[in-house]
Amino acid sequence: MHPIHAPFPAGRLRRTRKSPALRDLCQENVLTAKDLIWPVFVREGTDVEEPVASMPGVSRLSVDRVVRAAEEAAGLDIPAICLFPYTELHLKTEGCEEAWNPDNLTNRAIRAIKAAVPDIAVMTDVALDPYNITGHDGFLRDGEILNDETLEALVRMALAQAEAGADIIGPSDMMDGRIGALRNALEGAGHRNVVLLSYAAKYASAFYGPFRDAVGAGSLLTGDKKTYQMNPGNSDEALRLVARDLAEGADMVMIKPGMPYLDICRRVKENFGVPTYAYQVSGEYAMIRGAADRGWINGEAAMIESLLAFKRAGCDGILTYFAPEVARLLGRAM
């Protein structure tokens, strides 16, 4: 783009900022409830709402409460809800067998949501960390995360989720070849219309801490995830990963975390033109919420501004724990 401006005073760029009406007419990017995916944490029990200490305002919900959350989301025009399980310790093993149990928390929640709110899209997570006693996204042996052996488990996990009725499957494990393996398995099992939203550029980040608390994996994690998640210093590598995942059958791609990686969002959208999403992760949420709760920032304004930044960077949607609050706020503004 090569802007042409009349010289001052003929050209006064402040003219179009004079009033709310003029600012609205000239606004380039708009945030709506339909841009949001709401991540929720599922736990065992009935009528349970258990606050997550490191994420003020966020709770682990029993399946019946998750169904209510899905009903709330649908009423707010939020198009999708994403499920993350808090797995009881006795179900976490080195073999991660609970990950593909047809009756695990995630799969029960999928079925319950689709029975009650059939039109909302249900997204799931594919990675072994909620079920792994080591806290890792893949199988660990002698200090190494096993790539190819992990793929087999991820396929079984995804097929169980698809059978339960998941609309969108989100592989977050960052194993090589997992998109091709999942797409081939889904096609072979007749799940041709299940969408793969790949965590294509997922960085080894310090911003995931509260999430790991929420799913009960933080205290179990041995070592770190730097051998499979991306180096925060790399940008070109993200494009290579996105290109690979699209070639293997991903329908949509995600950048994670969000705000620290807006440059990646922009590069991905400009280079590939595919549906592009960002995850405003738990650490980002906790910083904004924590500062707002202490009166250090205007929480509502910061929340909207942070999400609008994703749209400006080229994202088609955002996973955010603020989703219902934002949707209500935007609804009042209409």
N, C-alpha and C positions, 0 to 999 in steps of 0.2 A: 504494500500500500504506500502511495506517495501523496500525502495530504497536500492540498493547495489552500493557503490561507491568504486572505486579503491583508494588506499591512494595516497596523493600528493607525487610526481609530476605526477604519472601516471594518476591520476584523476584531471583534470583541468576543472571545470565547466564553466569557462569563454570561453573555446574553441568554444562552440556553440553560443556564443554571439559576435563573432569576427566581423561579417559582416552582412549587411542587408539580404543577401541571406541565411546565416545560421540561422539568427534569424527568418526569415519567415518559414524556414523548420521545426523549432522546436516550433513554436507558438502553444500553446494548445487551445486557444479560438480565434475565429474570429468574428468580427462584420460586418454584411452586411445590406443593405437597407431592405432586406426581414425580418429582425428581428424587424422592427419598426411598431408601430401604431401611427398615428398622431392625437392628440386631437385638435379639432378646436371649436371655439365659434361662435354660430349663433345668429344673431339679425335681427329684422325687417328692411325693407327698400329695396332699389334697388341700386346696385353699391356702397355699403357702406363698407368701411374698417375703423373701429374705433379703434385706438390704446388703449391697456390696459396699464394704467400708471405704474402699479406695475409689469408688465411683458414686459420689453422692447423687441420689435421685434414681439410681439404677438398682434393680433387685433381681434375684433369681426367682423364677416363677414356677409353680407346679403346673402340670399340663392343663388343668382346668383354667388356671389364671392366664396361661399363654393363649388359650382360645379366646378369652375375654380381650386380651391385648390385640389379637388379630381382628376381632370385631371392632375394637376401637380404631385400629388402623384403617380398616375399610370405611368406617364412618367419616374418617378424616381425609379420605381420598389418597392415602398412602398405598401404593400399588403392591408392595412386597414386604414380607417379614422374613428375617433370617434367623435360624435357630442354632444355638450353641449350647451343648449339654454340660451340666455340672455332674460329672460321673462320680458315684460313691467310690471310696478308696478300695473297697474289697472287689470292685469290678475292674480295677486297673491292673493289667498284667503285662509281661514282656511280649506275649503273643497278641495282645490287643483284640481278643476274640469278641468282646462286647461291641466293637465298632461295626460289625455286620450282623449283629443280632437283630432279627426282624422286629423284636419287641423292645428294643432299647429306647431310651428316653426320646431321642430325636424322632425315631420312626413312629412312636406312639403319638407324639405331638403333631407330626405331619398329618396322620390320619384324622386326628381330632379336629385340627384346623380345617382340613378340606371337607370334612363332614358338616362343619358349622358355617364356614365362610368359603364356599367353593371358588369364588371368583378372585380371591386374593392370591397372589403368587407366593409360594413358599420356597425359600432358598435354604439350602443346607451347606454345611461345611464338610469338606473331605480332607482329613488329615488325622493322624493317629494320636496326636498329643492329648486329647481328652481321655483316652483309654489306655495310654502308655504309662507304665509305672516309672519310666525314666523322664517323662514330660516332653519327649521328642516327637516330631511329626512323622518319623519313620523308625524302623527297627534299628536298634543299637547293638552292635557286636564288637567287642574289643576296641571300644572307643570310636568306631566308625559307623555312620548312618548308612545302612544298606539300601541302595537305590532300587535295584531291580526286584529284590524280594519285597520291598515295600509296595511296589506297583501292584502286585497281586492282591495285597490286602486292601489297597485303595479301590481297586475294581470291585471287590466283594462289598465294600462299604457303600460305594455309589449305587450299585445294583439294588441293594437293600433299600436305600433311600428312594430310588426311582420306583420300586415296587410299592412303597408306602404312599407314593403320590407326589413326590417333590417335583416342582416345576423348573427350578434352577438349581444346579449343583455347582458349588464353588470350591474347586480344588485349591487349597491353601498350603499344601505341603512343600512345594518347590522341588519335587523330585524330577529328574530329567525323564522325558517320555511319558509323563502321566496323562497329558491331554489325549495323545494318540491312543493310549491303552484304554482310557475311559470312553472315548468316542466309539472305538471299535466294539467295546463290550456293550455299550448302550444300544448301538445299532443292532448288534447280534441278538440282543434280548428283546427287541421290538420296541425299545424306548426311543424312537426316532425323533420325537419332538421335545425331549428333555434338553434344556439349554445348559451349556457349559459356560459359566462366567469364571474365567481363569484368573486367579491371583498371579498374573503373569510377571509383574515386577514387584515382588515383595521383599522389602529390605530387612536386614538384621538390625533391628531398631531398639532403642531404649524406651520407646513410647508404648510398648506392649505390656508393661508391668501390671497395671490394674486388670487387664483382660485375663492374664494368667491367674490372678487371684480369683477372678469371677468363675473360671472353669476348674479351679482347684489344681492347676498344673504348675504354678510358680514355685512352690516349695519342693517339688519333686524333680525339677529340671537339673540334670547333670551336665555340666559344661555349658556350652552356648550353641547357637544355631548358625554359626557363620560359615559352615561348610556347605549349607544348602540355601540359606537366605542371602540376599544380595549385599554387596559392599556399598555402604552409603556414599562412598566416593565415586561411584560409577554411574554414568548416564547412558553411554552408547550401548552398554551391555543390556540395559533395559529394553532397548529397541530390538536387539537380537532375540531376547526372550519372548517378546510380544510377537515378533515375526514367526518364531518357531511354533508358538502355541496356536496362532491363527492357521498356520499350515497344517497343524495336526487336528484341527477341528473345533477350536474354541469359537463360540458365537459372540462373546463379549469379553473384554479384558478389564483388569483392575490394577490400580496402583495403590500400594499400601506401605507405610502410612500415607496420610493425605497432605496436609499443609506443608510439611517440610519438603515435599516432593512435587510441588505444583509445576516445576519445570519439566518433570517427567510426564505429567499429565498432558501438558501442552505439546511436547514432542511426539508423544504417542498419537494424539488426536490428529496432529498435522501430517504425520507420516503415514498413518494407516486409515484414517477416516472411519473407524469401526466404533460401535457402541463402547464408550470408555467410561469407567467408573473409578471412584476413589473411596477409600475407607478412612473416615475421620476416626482414628483409633482411640482406644480407651485413654491413653495418656493425653491426647489432644483434648478429649472431652473433660478429663479430670482437671486439667489446667484452667480451662475456661470456667467450668462449674465452680472449682475451688476459689478462684479469684472473684467470681461474681458473688458467691456466698459470703465472702469477707468484705464486700462492698468496694473492692479495688477497681472493678470495671463494671460497666453497664452490661449485665449478662445477656439480656435479650438482643441488644445491638451487636455485641461481640459474636453471639451465636449466628445471627443472620449474616453478618459480614463474613465470618469464616466460611460459611456454606456458599455464599455468593462467589467467593474466590474460586471455588471449584468449577462453577459454571463459567466464570471468566477464563479459566485455564483450559476450557474445552470439554469438561466432563459432561456426560449425559445424565449422570445421577451420582448420588452419594449415599454410602452406608454411614448412618450417624445415630448415636444414642439420643440425640436431640429430636429425632423425627416427630414424635407426637406433639412435643412442645412447640416445635417450629410450625407444624401443620395447623395447630390451634391458633397460633399467632398470625399466620398468614390468612387464615380464615376470618379472623377479626378485622384484618386490614382491608378486606374486600368490600 
